[in-house]
């Protein structure tokens, strides 16, 4: 009962493995699957009451303190137009089902993995705007540690948490990677891998930042970069070869357009190149295409694995 599952999985559990029917004195063998789906609608209508009772009961049974709150969101999609559900609104689908209206699901867990609160938002909701409502609604005490991913960890949310005396653990939204190889501390993870960690406290001593470097991640990111580099440079080489081949594109403006398309599809690799296109005597054509790799500091190219 403590393991979340679909209605179909619950139906199999009730009819094949559970003794709940005998314990409660009700026959579940003849119960149809559609009854569970209808029951889910009733549970959702009474969700807040049920969650509050469960939280209170679990806290009393296990003497748990409200010190850690893990907050995250995801979304799922409706089949059809969902005309009868106002929460099904056009938005970004994490399932990549752009044709189906999504609905956003928010979930708060405590440090022991118990669900403290859930909430359904419209599919077009801004995820970062939901934090304050959820934390206040939970009556989370001061000093609690709130854990979020980078999608929710906006500057305004960080400022709000600090202003209300909450601690936080987030993935930085900053794009600049930094790591001082002269002052790392080695940490061994559960799988035996080595991770180098550097702790930096801000000047105001209000925030500690951890920069981590993993050899496994470094190898993975280096492999990813090499594939995109090869594809990008092959595209440039093909354009350059076309400038000396008959019946190939040589117009200067079209060459620039094709370079732009290559950069769009390069997954960020294109920004690490300085590309020059030399015009011909008329100024309308291109005669030479050359490039030089100039890695941008603080990126995956210069700091793989950080």
Backbone as CSV, one residue per row, in Angstrom:
resi,resn,N_x,N_y,N_z,CA_x,CA_y,CA_z,C_x,C_y,C_z
1,UNK,0.823,-1.214,0.000,0.000,0.000,0.000,0.850,1.255,0.000
2,UNK,2.092,1.153,0.453,2.969,2.322,0.494,3.688,2.542,-0.824
3,UNK,3.524,1.631,-1.766,4.217,1.763,-3.060,3.253,2.304,-4.103
4,UNK,3.510,3.491,-4.643,2.600,4.061,-5.639,2.533,3.184,-6.888
5,UNK,1.364,3.111,-7.450,1.184,2.338,-8.677,-0.035,2.827,-9.429
6,UNK,-0.197,2.356,-10.637,-1.344,2.738,-11.448,-2.596,1.989,-10.965
7,UNK,-3.759,2.392,-11.500,-4.985,1.665,-11.171,-4.877,0.204,-11.595
8,UNK,-4.244,-0.030,-12.748,-4.097,-1.397,-13.235,-3.217,-2.224,-12.300
9,UNK,-2.112,-1.611,-11.816,-1.243,-2.320,-10.883,-1.950,-2.564,-9.550
10,UNK,-2.757,-1.593,-9.120,-3.512,-1.755,-7.875,-4.538,-2.870,-8.008
11,UNK,-5.170,-2.943,-9.162,-6.169,-3.986,-9.409,-5.534,-5.377,-9.321
12,UNK,-4.348,-5.518,-9.921,-3.645,-6.808,-9.858,-3.262,-7.138,-8.415
13,UNK,-2.842,-6.123,-7.659,-2.454,-6.339,-6.255,-3.660,-6.783,-5.435
14,UNK,-4.812,-6.127,-5.635,-6.012,-6.446,-4.865,-6.527,-7.850,-5.154
15,UNK,-6.526,-8.218,-6.419,-7.153,-9.482,-6.816,-6.213,-10.679,-6.757
16,UNK,-4.895,-10.444,-6.782,-3.963,-11.567,-6.878,-3.083,-11.762,-5.649
17,UNK,-2.755,-10.669,-4.919,-1.762,-10.798,-3.853,-2.231,-10.334,-2.482
18,UNK,-3.276,-9.517,-2.459,-3.665,-8.905,-1.194,-4.748,-9.695,-0.474
19,UNK,-4.707,-9.638,0.856,-5.780,-10.212,1.668,-6.696,-9.140,2.211
20,UNK,-6.673,-7.949,1.609,-7.449,-6.822,2.108,-8.945,-7.117,2.097
21,UNK,-9.406,-7.840,1.050,-10.831,-8.155,0.968,-11.304,-8.975,2.154
22,UNK,-10.525,-9.974,2.546,-10.892,-10.796,3.691,-10.814,-10.010,4.988
23,UNK,-9.812,-9.141,5.100,-9.654,-8.352,6.328,-10.816,-7.381,6.528
24,UNK,-11.292,-6.806,5.438,-12.366,-5.817,5.526,-13.745,-6.434,5.353
25,UNK,-13.784,-7.730,5.052,-15.062,-8.399,4.893,-15.810,-8.003,3.640
26,UNK,-15.070,-7.678,2.580,-15.715,-7.334,1.311,-15.110,-8.176,0.204
27,UNK,-15.916,-8.512,-0.769,-15.452,-9.341,-1.880,-14.880,-8.446,-2.973
28,UNK,-13.583,-8.609,-3.267,-12.990,-7.798,-4.327,-12.741,-8.601,-5.594
29,UNK,-13.029,-9.906,-5.559,-12.746,-10.738,-6.730,-13.593,-10.326,-7.927
30,UNK,-14.825,-9.908,-7.652,-15.697,-9.544,-8.764,-15.672,-8.067,-9.098
31,UNK,-14.786,-7.307,-8.470,-14.725,-5.871,-8.720,-14.113,-5.590,-10.087
32,UNK,-14.686,-4.668,-10.818,-14.177,-4.347,-12.148,-13.069,-3.302,-12.053
33,UNK,-12.242,-3.253,-13.082,-11.143,-2.289,-13.125,-11.665,-0.861,-13.192
34,UNK,-12.779,-0.646,-13.900,-13.311,0.708,-14.052,-13.709,1.293,-12.705
35,UNK,-14.043,0.420,-11.745,-14.422,0.914,-10.416,-13.236,1.606,-9.736
36,UNK,-12.026,1.089,-9.975,-10.852,1.724,-9.397,-10.608,3.109,-10.007
37,UNK,-10.847,3.225,-11.301,-10.675,4.529,-11.946,-11.664,5.544,-11.372
38,UNK,-12.908,5.104,-11.141,-13.911,6.002,-10.558,-13.555,6.331,-9.112
39,UNK,-12.986,5.354,-8.407,-12.561,5.599,-7.035,-11.438,6.639,-6.987
40,UNK,-10.563,6.612,-7.983,-9.472,7.593,-8.046,-10.017,9.011,-8.112
41,UNK,-11.118,9.211,-8.830,-11.726,10.537,-8.892,-12.176,11.003,-7.512
42,UNK,-12.726,10.067,-6.721,-13.156,10.414,-5.364,-11.957,10.730,-4.474
43,UNK,-10.880,9.974,-4.645,-9.677,10.224,-3.847,-9.098,11.602,-4.140
44,UNK,-9.091,11.981,-5.417,-8.548,13.287,-5.789,-9.378,14.412,-5.181
45,UNK,-10.693,14.249,-5.147,-11.557,15.287,-4.576,-11.267,15.500,-3.090
46,UNK,-10.836,14.439,-2.414,-10.560,14.520,-0.976,-9.067,14.437,-0.681
47,UNK,-8.244,14.806,-1.675,-6.802,14.621,-1.581,-6.186,15.364,-0.396
48,UNK,-6.546,16.622,-0.220,-5.918,17.416,0.835,-6.211,16.848,2.217
49,UNK,-7.468,16.428,2.441,-7.826,15.842,3.741,-7.070,14.545,3.981
50,UNK,-7.009,13.704,2.956,-6.317,12.414,3.082,-4.834,12.619,3.357
51,UNK,-4.201,13.527,2.609,-2.767,13.771,2.794,-2.472,14.334,4.183
52,UNK,-3.329,15.241,4.667,-3.123,15.818,5.999,-3.220,14.745,7.077
53,UNK,-4.201,13.858,6.943,-4.363,12.784,7.923,-3.184,11.821,7.887
54,UNK,-2.733,11.483,6.699,-1.590,10.574,6.559,-0.327,11.188,7.159
55,UNK,-0.087,12.481,6.849,1.107,13.142,7.388,1.097,13.148,8.911
56,UNK,-0.061,13.473,9.481,-0.165,13.509,10.935,0.041,12.119,11.529
57,UNK,-0.530,11.113,10.891,-0.431,9.743,11.402,0.996,9.214,11.300
58,UNK,1.625,9.447,10.155,3.007,8.988,9.950,3.947,9.682,10.926
59,UNK,3.733,10.996,11.123,4.568,11.732,12.055,4.440,11.222,13.472
60,UNK,3.216,10.822,13.842,2.999,10.302,15.194,3.592,8.908,15.362
61,UNK,3.483,8.097,14.321,3.986,6.708,14.404,5.503,6.656,14.462
62,UNK,6.154,7.490,13.670,7.606,7.395,13.525,8.370,8.561,14.143
63,UNK,7.651,9.492,14.782,8.286,10.639,15.432,9.219,11.374,14.479
64,UNK,8.717,11.693,13.295,9.530,12.349,12.266,9.502,13.866,12.438
65,UNK,10.638,14.489,12.241,10.713,15.943,12.265,10.612,16.495,10.845
66,UNK,9.963,17.627,10.729,9.840,18.268,9.420,11.085,19.112,9.176
67,UNK,12.109,18.500,8.670,13.373,19.220,8.483,13.807,19.271,7.028
68,UNK,13.383,18.316,6.241,13.806,18.264,4.843,12.578,18.186,3.959
69,UNK,12.538,19.013,2.943,11.424,19.008,2.001,11.984,18.949,0.588
70,UNK,11.634,17.898,-0.125,12.044,17.752,-1.526,10.862,18.115,-2.403
71,UNK,11.044,19.125,-3.243,9.950,19.608,-4.073,10.329,19.493,-5.546
72,UNK,9.456,18.871,-6.318,9.726,18.726,-7.741,8.405,18.680,-8.496
73,UNK,8.477,18.957,-9.780,7.298,18.939,-10.627,7.570,18.119,-11.883
74,UNK,6.507,17.570,-12.420,6.571,16.915,-13.719,5.232,17.167,-14.388
75,UNK,5.025,16.627,-15.556,3.698,16.738,-16.152,3.368,15.492,-16.955
76,UNK,2.098,15.321,-17.178,1.616,14.231,-18.006,0.582,14.816,-18.956
77,UNK,0.177,14.057,-19.939,-0.663,14.608,-21.000,-2.016,13.912,-21.052
78,UNK,-3.024,14.668,-21.447,-4.350,14.136,-21.682,-4.435,13.582,-23.100
79,UNK,-5.216,12.530,-23.256,-5.569,12.074,-24.596,-6.779,12.886,-25.056
80,UNK,-6.759,13.331,-26.296,-7.859,14.145,-26.788,-7.667,15.607,-26.459
81,UNK,-8.754,16.381,-26.513,-8.676,17.828,-26.310,-8.793,18.229,-24.848
82,UNK,-9.254,17.334,-23.982,-9.454,17.635,-22.554,-10.325,18.885,-22.390
83,UNK,-11.374,18.981,-23.201,-12.226,20.170,-23.169,-12.949,20.309,-21.834
84,UNK,-13.166,19.205,-21.131,-13.871,19.254,-19.863,-12.979,19.490,-18.672
85,UNK,-11.689,19.637,-18.879,-10.750,19.847,-17.771,-9.978,21.139,-18.011
86,UNK,-10.229,22.147,-17.168,-9.617,23.454,-17.387,-8.122,23.456,-17.095
87,UNK,-7.613,22.416,-16.426,-6.175,22.359,-16.139,-5.367,21.859,-17.341
88,UNK,-6.026,21.241,-18.283,-5.342,20.786,-19.489,-5.113,21.952,-20.440
89,UNK,-3.982,22.617,-20.291,-3.685,23.803,-21.078,-2.424,23.579,-21.912
90,UNK,-2.351,24.181,-23.094,-1.145,24.037,-23.921,0.094,24.512,-23.172
91,UNK,1.114,23.698,-23.145,2.346,24.029,-22.447,3.443,23.075,-22.842
92,UNK,4.605,23.230,-22.190,5.752,22.378,-22.491,5.524,20.982,-21.918
93,UNK,5.543,19.970,-22.779,5.340,18.591,-22.360,6.684,17.904,-22.166
94,UNK,6.950,17.424,-20.944,8.194,16.715,-20.677,8.189,15.325,-21.307
95,UNK,7.015,14.871,-21.710,6.916,13.603,-22.436,7.068,13.800,-23.931
96,UNK,7.289,15.082,-24.339,7.463,15.450,-25.752,6.226,15.093,-26.582
97,UNK,5.050,15.315,-25.979,3.788,15.082,-26.693,3.110,16.437,-26.884
98,UNK,3.638,17.192,-27.819,3.207,18.578,-28.008,1.765,18.683,-28.485
99,UNK,1.225,17.633,-29.083,-0.141,17.695,-29.598,-1.186,17.465,-28.517
100,UNK,-0.770,17.001,-27.324,-1.707,16.696,-26.246,-1.595,17.750,-25.147
101,UNK,-2.723,18.240,-24.622,-2.662,19.247,-23.546,-2.122,18.626,-22.254
102,UNK,-1.075,19.205,-21.668,-0.506,18.631,-20.445,-1.150,19.188,-19.182
103,UNK,-0.951,18.494,-18.070,-1.288,18.979,-16.739,-0.037,18.795,-15.890
104,UNK,0.252,19.769,-15.017,1.474,19.744,-14.217,1.199,19.163,-12.835
105,UNK,2.088,18.305,-12.377,1.945,17.642,-11.086,3.080,18.069,-10.171
106,UNK,2.730,18.546,-8.980,3.724,18.934,-7.987,3.698,17.967,-6.819
107,UNK,4.874,17.618,-6.299,4.953,16.649,-5.207,6.007,17.089,-4.201
108,UNK,5.655,17.012,-2.928,6.566,17.344,-1.844,6.800,16.109,-0.994
109,UNK,8.063,15.757,-0.805,8.435,14.619,0.035,9.210,15.110,1.240
110,UNK,9.137,14.337,2.343,9.990,14.676,3.474,11.309,13.919,3.346
111,UNK,12.176,14.093,4.335,13.506,13.488,4.257,13.510,11.981,4.286
112,UNK,12.379,11.367,4.664,12.288,9.912,4.704,11.549,9.332,3.506
113,UNK,11.178,10.198,2.570,10.538,9.720,1.357,9.027,9.661,1.413
114,UNK,8.415,10.093,2.530,6.965,10.096,2.620,6.398,11.312,1.901
115,UNK,5.276,11.109,1.208,4.615,12.217,0.520,3.953,13.118,1.559
116,UNK,4.273,14.402,1.488,3.661,15.370,2.396,2.514,16.108,1.724
117,UNK,2.664,16.371,0.433,1.603,17.093,-0.252,1.749,16.920,-1.747
118,UNK,0.620,16.845,-2.443,0.633,16.827,-3.908,-0.332,17.891,-4.399
119,UNK,-0.128,18.282,-5.623,-0.971,19.336,-6.176,-0.965,19.220,-7.690
120,UNK,-2.097,19.487,-8.298,-2.198,19.505,-9.746,-2.364,20.956,-10.210
121,UNK,-1.505,21.350,-11.141,-1.554,22.698,-11.701,-1.918,22.607,-13.184
122,UNK,-2.286,23.746,-13.740,-2.561,23.796,-15.173,-1.290,23.495,-15.957
123,UNK,-1.456,22.993,-17.165,-0.313,22.590,-17.967,0.589,23.731,-18.379
124,UNK,0.062,24.965,-18.365,0.875,26.117,-18.774,1.427,26.888,-17.585
125,UNK,1.407,26.288,-16.384,1.884,26.995,-15.201,3.400,27.178,-15.261
126,UNK,3.873,28.298,-14.722,5.315,28.511,-14.587,5.777,27.780,-13.332
127,UNK,6.623,26.766,-13.501,6.987,25.908,-12.377,7.591,26.694,-11.218
128,UNK,8.411,27.673,-11.532,9.086,28.410,-10.467,8.108,29.222,-9.621
129,UNK,6.904,29.492,-10.145,5.931,30.311,-9.419,5.107,29.503,-8.424
130,UNK,5.316,28.190,-8.355,4.504,27.342,-7.489,5.138,27.093,-6.126
131,UNK,6.399,27.444,-5.943,7.120,27.082,-4.716,6.510,27.714,-3.474
132,UNK,6.299,29.020,-3.496,5.822,29.724,-2.310,4.494,29.149,-1.826
133,UNK,3.583,28.891,-2.762,2.272,28.346,-2.399,2.393,26.992,-1.709
134,UNK,3.267,26.139,-2.224,3.409,24.798,-1.660,4.060,24.839,-0.280
135,UNK,5.105,25.646,-0.121,5.820,25.698,1.152,4.940,26.310,2.254
136,UNK,4.232,27.387,1.917,3.353,28.015,2.905,2.196,27.077,3.260
137,UNK,1.632,26.419,2.255,0.523,25.508,2.500,0.889,24.345,3.404
138,UNK,2.150,23.961,3.388,2.613,22.858,4.236,2.941,23.313,5.652
139,UNK,2.939,24.630,5.869,3.334,25.182,7.166,4.725,24.656,7.558
140,UNK,5.630,24.691,6.581,6.997,24.217,6.798,7.696,25.115,7.817
141,UNK,8.269,24.560,8.882,8.880,25.390,9.923,10.152,26.067,9.446
142,UNK,10.519,27.157,10.103,11.768,27.846,9.794,12.957,26.924,10.008
143,UNK,13.959,27.081,9.152,15.160,26.269,9.264,15.099,24.973,8.496
144,UNK,13.924,24.637,7.933,13.814,23.411,7.146,14.664,23.527,5.885
145,UNK,15.165,22.404,5.438,15.980,22.363,4.226,15.076,22.040,3.040
146,UNK,15.039,22.924,2.064,14.210,22.752,0.875,15.124,22.388,-0.291
147,UNK,14.851,21.267,-0.931,15.672,20.769,-2.041,14.886,20.910,-3.338
148,UNK,15.503,21.533,-4.332,14.831,21.779,-5.608,15.803,21.555,-6.756
149,UNK,15.263,21.353,-7.949,16.133,21.305,-9.121,16.265,22.711,-9.692
150,UNK,17.066,22.850,-10.725,17.385,24.169,-11.252,16.194,24.850,-11.907
151,UNK,15.168,24.074,-12.309,13.995,24.683,-12.922,13.206,25.544,-11.960
152,UNK,13.289,25.273,-10.660,12.542,26.017,-9.650,13.444,26.990,-8.907
153,UNK,14.745,26.768,-8.975,15.695,27.557,-8.176,16.028,28.881,-8.841
154,UNK,15.024,29.723,-9.054,15.257,31.048,-9.615,15.810,31.976,-8.529
155,UNK,16.344,33.114,-8.933,16.878,34.069,-7.967,15.797,34.547,-7.003
156,UNK,14.594,34.773,-7.534,13.505,35.253,-6.676,13.101,34.196,-5.656
157,UNK,13.079,32.912,-6.056,12.738,31.850,-5.112,13.816,31.677,-4.049
158,UNK,15.079,31.778,-4.459,16.178,31.687,-3.488,16.079,32.829,-2.480
159,UNK,15.796,34.032,-2.989,15.664,35.188,-2.097,14.476,35.005,-1.147
160,UNK,13.379,34.438,-1.657,12.200,34.223,-0.808,12.503,33.209,0.295
161,UNK,13.194,32.117,-0.051,13.548,31.111,0.949,14.461,31.699,2.024
162,UNK,15.468,32.461,1.581,16.393,33.066,2.544,15.674,34.082,3.428
163,UNK,14.757,34.858,2.822,14.028,35.856,3.588,13.098,35.259,4.622
164,UNK,12.656,34.002,4.395,11.768,33.327,5.348,12.534,32.299,6.180
165,UNK,13.861,32.416,6.178,14.737,31.615,7.049,14.682,30.112,6.757
166,UNK,14.565,29.781,5.463,14.686,28.388,5.043,16.089,28.149,4.498
167,UNK,16.583,26.965,4.707,17.817,26.569,4.041,17.451,25.940,2.700
168,UNK,18.403,25.859,1.794,18.088,25.311,0.481,19.289,24.570,-0.089
169,UNK,18.986,23.596,-0.914,19.990,22.828,-1.649,19.515,22.743,-3.091
170,UNK,20.262,23.366,-3.992,19.809,23.482,-5.373,20.968,23.237,-6.332
171,UNK,20.621,22.974,-7.570,21.602,22.951,-8.651,21.661,24.359,-9.232
172,UNK,22.840,24.904,-9.332,22.996,26.280,-9.776,22.498,26.463,-11.207
173,UNK,21.855,27.604,-11.445,21.404,27.948,-12.790,22.486,28.677,-13.570
174,UNK,23.620,28.949,-12.928,24.703,29.637,-13.608,25.320,28.729,-14.667
175,UNK,25.633,29.304,-15.806,26.213,28.515,-16.879,27.725,28.404,-16.813
176,UNK,28.358,29.197,-15.960,29.820,29.229,-15.900,30.342,28.128,-14.972
177,UNK,31.135,27.224,-15.518,31.722,26.147,-14.717,33.069,26.597,-14.162
178,UNK,33.258,26.340,-12.867,34.513,26.724,-12.217,35.001,25.574,-11.353
179,UNK,36.320,25.359,-11.368,36.880,24.319,-10.505,38.377,24.572,-10.329
180,UNK,38.789,24.664,-9.072,40.188,24.881,-8.734,40.822,23.525,-8.449
181,UNK,41.676,23.064,-9.350,42.262,21.719,-9.216,43.296,21.630,-8.099
182,UNK,43.668,22.765,-7.506,44.690,22.736,-6.462,44.112,22.531,-5.061
183,UNK,42.789,22.703,-4.900,42.217,22.607,-3.560,40.995,21.697,-3.488
184,UNK,41.020,20.549,-4.132,39.834,19.689,-4.060,39.900,18.712,-2.881
185,UNK,38.729,18.209,-2.491,38.611,17.148,-1.497,37.995,15.948,-2.202
186,UNK,38.585,14.777,-2.027,38.094,13.583,-2.709,36.980,12.928,-1.903
187,UNK,35.904,12.595,-2.580,34.765,11.900,-1.977,34.495,10.651,-2.804
188,UNK,34.248,9.542,-2.143,33.942,8.285,-2.822,32.436,8.046,-2.734
189,UNK,31.799,7.855,-3.886,30.364,7.631,-3.871,30.030,6.167,-3.599
190,UNK,28.733,5.847,-3.603,28.286,4.502,-3.231,28.802,3.437,-4.188
191,UNK,29.010,3.804,-5.441,29.488,2.827,-6.418,31.003,2.723,-6.444
192,UNK,31.680,3.444,-5.534,33.133,3.368,-5.474,33.846,4.356,-6.366
193,UNK,33.103,5.218,-7.049,33.725,6.203,-7.922,34.260,7.391,-7.149
194,UNK,35.274,8.024,-7.692,35.911,9.161,-7.039,35.343,10.471,-7.584
195,UNK,34.971,11.373,-6.673,34.471,12.688,-7.041,35.281,13.734,-6.304
196,UNK,35.811,14.698,-7.020,36.548,15.802,-6.406,35.581,16.939,-6.114
197,UNK,35.620,17.447,-4.893,34.674,18.470,-4.450,35.428,19.679,-3.920
198,UNK,34.979,20.842,-4.309,35.548,22.080,-3.809,34.434,22.924,-3.202
199,UNK,34.608,23.356,-1.957,33.598,24.139,-1.243,34.045,25.594,-1.171
200,UNK,33.169,26.483,-1.618,33.460,27.914,-1.621,32.340,28.632,-0.880
201,UNK,32.688,29.371,0.155,31.708,30.151,0.913,31.707,31.577,0.382
202,UNK,30.521,32.124,0.168,30.411,33.482,-0.364,30.938,34.494,0.641
203,UNK,31.239,35.690,0.134,31.817,36.725,0.997,30.904,37.068,2.169
204,UNK,29.595,37.038,1.930,28.654,37.355,3.009,28.421,36.167,3.938
205,UNK,29.046,35.026,3.625,28.934,33.813,4.438,27.489,33.342,4.563
206,UNK,26.685,33.612,3.525,25.289,33.183,3.552,25.042,31.969,2.671
207,UNK,26.023,31.601,1.874,25.820,30.512,0.931,27.122,29.759,0.713
208,UNK,27.026,28.447,0.680,28.183,27.603,0.374,27.948,26.953,-0.986
209,UNK,28.915,27.066,-1.861,28.794,26.494,-3.202,29.760,25.335,-3.353
210,UNK,29.265,24.271,-3.933,30.081,23.086,-4.163,30.310,22.918,-5.654
211,UNK,31.565,22.880,-6.048,31.919,22.527,-7.423,32.442,21.103,-7.403
212,UNK,31.852,20.250,-8.222,32.197,18.829,-8.214,32.757,18.425,-9.577
213,UNK,33.738,17.540,-9.544,34.341,17.033,-10.775,34.391,15.518,-10.703
214,UNK,33.774,14.877,-11.672,33.698,13.419,-11.704,34.409,12.897,-12.945
215,UNK,35.285,11.925,-12.752,35.991,11.341,-13.893,35.026,10.620,-14.822
216,UNK,34.002,9.964,-14.240,33.015,9.287,-15.070,32.230,10.251,-15.920
217,UNK,31.826,11.352,-15.296,31.089,12.364,-16.058,31.989,13.051,-17.072
218,UNK,33.254,13.238,-16.718,34.195,13.854,-17.650,34.331,13.007,-18.913
219,UNK,34.437,11.713,-18.733,34.562,10.817,-19.891,33.293,10.860,-20.738
220,UNK,32.136,10.888,-20.072,30.865,10.918,-20.796,30.710,12.212,-21.584
221,UNK,30.992,13.356,-20.928,30.818,14.640,-21.597,31.840,14.841,-22.711
222,UNK,33.046,14.329,-22.506,34.053,14.428,-23.561,33.606,13.649,-24.795
223,UNK,32.996,12.484,-24.560,32.490,11.694,-25.681,31.360,12.391,-26.408
224,UNK,30.460,13.021,-25.640,29.355,13.764,-26.247,29.891,14.922,-27.089
225,UNK,30.839,15.662,-26.522,31.401,16.815,-27.244,32.099,16.390,-28.522
226,UNK,32.853,15.297,-28.450,33.600,14.854,-29.627,32.668,14.487,-30.778
227,UNK,31.516,13.896,-30.459,30.559,13.546,-31.518,29.988,14.795,-32.178
228,UNK,29.616,15.784,-31.375,29.057,17.010,-31.934,30.126,17.815,-32.676
229,UNK,31.370,17.779,-32.167,32.468,18.482,-32.851,32.701,17.875,-34.226
230,UNK,32.751,16.546,-34.271,32.978,15.864,-35.555,31.878,16.196,-36.554
231,UNK,30.628,16.186,-36.094,29.508,16.475,-36.989,29.555,17.924,-37.469
232,UNK,29.893,18.845,-36.564,29.927,20.269,-36.924,31.060,20.549,-37.899
233,UNK,32.249,20.018,-37.630,33.388,20.267,-38.514,33.197,19.584,-39.865
234,UNK,32.551,18.423,-39.892,32.258,17.778,-41.178,31.334,18.652,-42.021
235,UNK,30.370,19.304,-41.343,29.475,20.208,-42.065,30.212,21.399,-42.634
236,UNK,31.132,21.964,-41.846,31.927,23.091,-42.340,32.818,22.665,-43.498
237,UNK,33.426,21.482,-43.376,34.314,20.990,-44.431,33.542,20.762,-45.731
238,UNK,32.306,20.306,-45.601,31.484,20.083,-46.789,31.166,21.402,-47.476
239,UNK,30.865,22.436,-46.690,30.602,23.751,-47.281,31.856,24.313,-47.938
240,UNK,33.006,24.133,-47.273,34.266,24.648,-47.821,34.630,23.945,-49.119
241,UNK,34.415,22.632,-49.168,34.729,21.886,-50.394,33.821,22.307,-51.543
242,UNK,32.593,22.700,-51.206,31.659,23.109,-52.254,32.056,24.393,-52.945
243,UNK,32.889,25.197,-52.286,33.305,26.462,-52.891,34.248,26.256,-54.071
244,UNK,34.866,25.093,-54.156,35.785,24.800,-55.261,35.234,23.722,-56.187
245,UNK,33.975,23.361,-56.000,33.360,22.322,-56.836,32.270,22.938,-57.703
246,UNK,32.111,22.417,-58.928,31.070,22.954,-59.810,29.674,22.600,-59.298
247,UNK,28.707,23.481,-59.649,27.292,23.286,-59.318,27.049,23.139,-57.808
248,UNK,27.858,23.783,-56.997,27.650,23.810,-55.540,27.422,25.257,-55.101
249,UNK,26.810,25.423,-53.984,26.454,26.759,-53.509,27.706,27.592,-53.220
250,UNK,27.739,28.820,-53.802,28.891,29.702,-53.590,28.482,31.122,-53.228
251,UNK,27.154,31.384,-53.172,26.707,32.724,-52.819,27.011,32.991,-51.342
252,UNK,27.574,34.159,-51.076,28.046,34.487,-49.735,26.917,34.450,-48.701
253,UNK,25.770,35.055,-49.025,24.680,35.098,-48.057,24.128,33.702,-47.765
254,UNK,24.062,32.841,-48.797,23.564,31.479,-48.588,24.553,30.646,-47.764
255,UNK,25.831,30.875,-47.969,26.835,30.165,-47.167,26.682,30.530,-45.687
256,UNK,26.465,31.829,-45.420,26.267,32.264,-44.032,25.014,31.642,-43.428
257,UNK,23.950,31.517,-44.231,22.722,30.888,-43.745,22.968,29.430,-43.364
258,UNK,23.721,28.715,-44.191,23.985,27.304,-43.916,24.893,27.136,-42.691
259,UNK,25.815,28.068,-42.513,26.643,28.037,-41.305,25.755,28.249,-40.074
260,UNK,24.797,29.164,-40.186,23.879,29.415,-39.084,23.062,28.179,-38.732
261,UNK,22.618,27.437,-39.757,21.861,26.205,-39.493,22.735,25.163,-38.795
262,UNK,24.002,25.077,-39.229,24.924,24.150,-38.566,25.093,24.509,-37.094
263,UNK,25.198,25.798,-36.810,25.369,26.241,-35.427,24.129,25.960,-34.594
264,UNK,22.949,26.113,-35.176,21.712,25.833,-34.466,21.612,24.365,-34.057
265,UNK,22.117,23.476,-34.905,22.015,22.042,-34.657,23.235,21.467,-33.942
266,UNK,24.143,22.333,-33.530,25.413,21.846,-32.975,25.381,21.614,-31.475
267,UNK,24.206,21.860,-30.825,24.079,21.685,-29.364,25.104,22.531,-28.601
268,UNK,25.324,23.744,-29.083,26.213,24.669,-28.394,27.671,24.592,-28.810
269,UNK,28.034,23.604,-29.613,29.432,23.462,-30.037,29.848,24.612,-30.941
270,UNK,28.925,25.136,-31.725,29.250,26.181,-32.687,29.805,27.449,-32.066
271,UNK,29.470,27.717,-30.797,29.971,28.956,-30.186,31.462,28.891,-29.882
272,UNK,32.065,27.717,-29.978,33.491,27.562,-29.706,34.345,27.712,-30.969
273,UNK,33.752,28.215,-32.054,34.481,28.330,-33.324,34.427,29.769,-33.839
274,UNK,35.551,30.198,-34.362,35.629,31.457,-35.098,35.654,31.104,-36.581
275,UNK,34.635,31.533,-37.309,34.465,31.141,-38.711,34.581,32.380,-39.598
276,UNK,35.384,32.280,-40.625,35.580,33.384,-41.568,35.208,32.915,-42.977
277,UNK,34.470,33.755,-43.674,34.093,33.485,-45.069,34.614,34.636,-45.926
278,UNK,35.537,34.337,-46.845,36.156,35.357,-47.701,35.325,35.541,-48.968
279,UNK,34.982,36.780,-49.252,34.190,37.081,-50.448,35.068,37.070,-51.699
280,UNK,34.435,36.932,-52.866,35.155,37.049,-54.125,35.231,38.521,-54.536
281,UNK,35.743,38.780,-55.731,35.951,40.161,-56.185,34.631,40.923,-56.307
282,UNK,33.538,40.225,-56.645,32.249,40.913,-56.809,31.598,41.217,-55.462
283,UNK,31.972,40.511,-54.437,31.381,40.705,-53.115,30.149,39.862,-52.868
284,UNK,29.613,39.232,-53.930,28.400,38.421,-53.784,28.712,36.945,-53.536
285,UNK,29.886,36.508,-53.951,30.234,35.104,-53.800,31.264,34.885,-52.710
286,UNK,31.435,33.619,-52.343,32.434,33.238,-51.341,33.473,32.354,-52.010
287,UNK,34.745,32.555,-51.654,35.812,31.766,-52.264,36.544,30.892,-51.244
288,UNK,36.576,31.305,-49.976,37.288,30.543,-48.957,36.474,30.539,-47.659
289,UNK,36.380,29.357,-47.072,35.744,29.225,-45.754,36.771,28.606,-44.806
290,UNK,37.097,29.304,-43.736,38.082,28.799,-42.773,37.513,28.913,-41.368
291,UNK,38.026,28.102,-40.462,37.543,28.142,-39.087,38.664,27.802,-38.112
292,UNK,38.477,28.278,-36.908,39.435,28.037,-35.837,38.658,27.744,-34.559
293,UNK,39.057,26.710,-33.847,38.378,26.366,-32.601,38.923,27.225,-31.467
294,UNK,38.022,27.982,-30.829,38.380,28.848,-29.699,37.421,28.531,-28.554
295,UNK,37.749,27.574,-27.705,36.830,27.161,-26.632,36.473,28.318,-25.700
296,UNK,35.207,28.437,-25.384,34.728,29.446,-24.447,34.989,28.953,-23.028
297,UNK,35.622,29.777,-22.203,35.967,29.377,-20.843,34.717,29.144,-20.002
298,UNK,34.830,28.204,-19.064,33.729,27.942,-18.134,32.610,27.123,-18.708
299,UNK,32.899,26.368,-19.784,31.874,25.548,-20.420,32.279,24.080,-20.377
300,UNK,31.428,23.222,-20.955,31.721,21.795,-20.964,32.974,21.501,-21.783
301,UNK,33.292,22.347,-22.740,34.475,22.125,-23.568,35.762,22.327,-22.766
302,UNK,35.761,23.319,-21.872,36.950,23.599,-21.082,36.937,22.910,-19.722
303,UNK,35.747,22.558,-19.216,35.614,21.921,-17.903,34.685,20.706,-17.975
304,UNK,35.039,19.699,-18.769,34.183,18.503,-18.822,34.158,17.783,-17.477
305,UNK,32.989,17.324,-17.094,32.863,16.593,-15.845,32.645,17.448,-14.631
306,UNK,32.608,18.786,-14.785,32.421,19.695,-13.635,30.938,20.042,-13.528
